[in-house]
Amino acid sequence: MSQIGNAIEKRDQGPAAQIEQYRDEYAALVPSHVNADQWIRLAVGAIRGNKDLEQAARNDVGVFLRELKTAARLGLEPGTEQFYLTPRKSKAHGYKLIIKGIVGYQGIVELIYRAGAVSTVIVEAVRERDTFRYVPGRDDRPVHEIDWFGDDRGPLVGVYAYAVMKDGAVSKVVVLNRKRVMEIRAKSDSKDSDYSPWNTN
């Protein structure tokens, strides 16, 4: 490394510099179909673009780098809806913020596609002014009509998800009403955090 490079590295030992320092290790962890350089850029950009995340990562850079290893092994994009990077208060760290990685629903969908048996995954929110019809045992999948050009679809009434297999078969359809979604949210450790995907996404 050049003298300039050494000087920069000594001056900036922040989280972004640490990611670059372990670039080869992360590149070795990501699956072969993932562009390692792009993955590194996403990780660096997620931290450099958010002061709260950067401070949480600085509070324990080792925890942060381990969370990134999880994203790398799964081949998910850090700092996106595939793999959220969220600041969490840690009792072990004197209630300072540290980084917690969370596999998002898009990450789960990506992993399902990679398993190879699924052609399509549908995950949707149903709102009050949508049309939604589904009778278990009669319908193989819901009928969900949305006015995409309307000004307001109304408040959330529920969510549903299912997969269509490559042979055309439809998986079990999972339907949750708003009450059930809120019950699940209430059990989340991060429900009250400003940084939680429950509150930001």
Disulfide bonds with the S-S distance in Angstrom:
none
